Amino acid sequence: MKATALQLNTIYIQDCFSFLQSLENESIDLAIIDPPYNLKVADWDSFKSEQEFLDFSFAWIDLMLQKMKKSGSFYIFNTPYHCALFLHYLQGKAVFQNFITWYKKDGLSYTKKKFVNNQESILFYTMDSKDYYFDYDSVRIPYKSTQRIAHAREKGILKNGKRWYPNKKGKLCPDVWEIVSQRHKQKLNGKTQKLNHPTPKPKEMIERMIKASSKEGDLVLDLFAGSGTTSKVAKEFGRNYIGCELNSGYLDSSLEIRESK
Ligand SMILES: C[S@@+](CC[C@H](N)C(=O)[O-])C[C@H]1O[C@@H](n2cnc3c(N)ncnc32)[C@H](O)[C@@H]1O
C-alpha cells in the first residue's frame, strides 16, 4: 500500500463506508466479511426494514469490490436467505466459487412452526475465474470412516483400475463445515457465558479461509471486525490485516487500534 494510505495491521474505529473510501483500490488479497445479519442481536444488527438492510449490504459490497485485487478472494457470512440475495446481487460482478454451509450442531433456535435453523452460510468468491490462490492441501480435514481408511492405508482401495491410498493430511475440505460456535466452546460448567462480543466467529473457521485463500505477507480485510478474530488469525499466520469496527470495546487488546479523525 502507498505511504499516504492507511496503516497496515491496524483496526480503525470507524464506519465501514468512510473506512472503505480511504482504502486504496485493488489493494486487498483476501476479504473475510462478517457483517450485520439484521437478526436484531444488537443495535448495530437492527435495521428499520429489510430494504434498509439490503441497501446497506449492497452499498458495502459495491465499495468492497473496488478494493479487491484482480487475483483476490472474498468470503461473506450471513443467513442462508440473505446469502441467496447477495449471490443474486453479485452476479456478473465477481466469480462464484462456493455456497458454504456452516453446520452448527449446537445452539439451536427454538421453534415449533418450521424446521429449526441449524446453519449459517458463507459465500466464497474470487475476482478472477483462473488467477487466484487456493491452497486445498492446507485445509484438508480428517477422514471419518477410520476403519476403512486404516485398511486402505495398508492395502489401498481399487478405484477405476488403480489403487487409491488415503492422503496422510486427510481428505479434501467439502463445502459443509461442521464447527462448534464460539459461544458453545467457551462454556463454563456446561453453561454458555455472556461474551464481550455477542457473535464472535470460531478461530478454526477463519483459519481455514486464511490458509486456503492467502499467502504469507498478503493483506486481509476485516471490514466488520467485532472482536477481531479475522485480524488475530491473519497476524498469527503471518498475513497483514486491516479493518474497521464501530465499537472499540469489542476488540481484542492484542490488536493495534486507531480512532478515526
Ligand atoms: C457479526 S459482527 C463481527 C464479529 C467478528 N467476526 C468476530 O469474530 O468477533 C459485526 C460487527 O460489525 C460492527 N459494525 C456494524 N455496523 C458497522 C459499520 N457500519 N461500520 C463498521 N462496523 C460496523 C458491529 O459493531 C459488530 O461488531
Ligand as a Chemical Component Dictionary entry (heavy atoms), coordinates in Angstrom:
data_LIG
# 
_chem_comp.id                   LIG 
_chem_comp.type                 NON-POLYMER 
_chem_comp.pdbx_formal_charge   0 
_chem_comp.three_letter_code    LIG 
# 
loop_
_chem_comp_atom.comp_id 
_chem_comp_atom.atom_id 
_chem_comp_atom.alt_atom_id 
_chem_comp_atom.type_symbol 
_chem_comp_atom.charge 
_chem_comp_atom.model_Cartn_x 
_chem_comp_atom.model_Cartn_y 
_chem_comp_atom.model_Cartn_z 
_chem_comp_atom.pdbx_ordinal 
LIG C1  C1  C 0  -21.100 -10.006 13.080 1  
LIG S1  S1  S 1  -20.107 -8.910  13.983 2  
LIG C2  C2  C 0  -18.445 -9.412  13.589 3  
LIG C3  C3  C 0  -17.890 -10.411 14.560 4  
LIG C4  C4  C 0  -16.462 -10.837 14.250 5  
LIG N1  N1  N 0  -16.396 -11.671 13.075 6  
LIG C5  C5  C 0  -15.811 -11.575 15.392 7  
LIG O1  O1  O 0  -15.343 -12.702 15.222 8  
LIG O2  O2  O -1 -15.777 -11.022 16.501 9  
LIG C6  C6  C 0  -20.307 -7.411  13.093 10 
LIG C7  C7  C 0  -19.580 -6.201  13.685 11 
LIG O3  O3  O 0  -19.755 -5.111  12.786 12 
LIG C8  C8  C 0  -19.769 -3.903  13.524 13 
LIG N2  N2  N 0  -20.468 -2.914  12.662 14 
LIG C9  C9  C 0  -21.797 -2.831  12.413 15 
LIG N3  N3  N 0  -22.064 -1.833  11.556 16 
LIG C10 C10 C 0  -20.869 -1.283  11.228 17 
LIG C11 C11 C 0  -20.483 -0.224  10.371 18 
LIG N4  N4  N 0  -21.383 0.488   9.684  19 
LIG N5  N5  N 0  -19.170 0.073   10.261 20 
LIG C12 C12 C 0  -18.229 -0.637  10.963 21 
LIG N6  N6  N 0  -18.535 -1.654  11.805 22 
LIG C13 C13 C 0  -19.841 -1.976  11.940 23 
LIG C14 C14 C 0  -20.503 -4.248  14.811 24 
LIG O4  O4  O 0  -20.147 -3.384  15.863 25 
LIG C15 C15 C 0  -20.093 -5.708  15.046 26 
LIG O5  O5  O 0  -19.065 -5.807  15.987 27 
# 
loop_
_chem_comp_bond.comp_id 
_chem_comp_bond.atom_id_1 
_chem_comp_bond.atom_id_2 
_chem_comp_bond.value_order 
_chem_comp_bond.pdbx_ordinal 
LIG C1  S1  SING 1  
LIG S1  C2  SING 2  
LIG S1  C6  SING 3  
LIG C2  C3  SING 4  
LIG C3  C4  SING 5  
LIG C4  N1  SING 6  
LIG C4  C5  SING 7  
LIG C5  O1  DOUB 8  
LIG C5  O2  SING 9  
LIG C6  C7  SING 10 
LIG C7  O3  SING 11 
LIG C7  C15 SING 12 
LIG O3  C8  SING 13 
LIG C8  N2  SING 14 
LIG C8  C14 SING 15 
LIG N2  C9  SING 16 
LIG N2  C13 SING 17 
LIG C9  N3  DOUB 18 
LIG N3  C10 SING 19 
LIG C10 C11 SING 20 
LIG C10 C13 DOUB 21 
LIG C11 N4  SING 22 
LIG C11 N5  DOUB 23 
LIG N5  C12 SING 24 
LIG C12 N6  DOUB 25 
LIG N6  C13 SING 26 
LIG C14 O4  SING 27 
LIG C14 C15 SING 28 
LIG C15 O5  SING 29 
# 
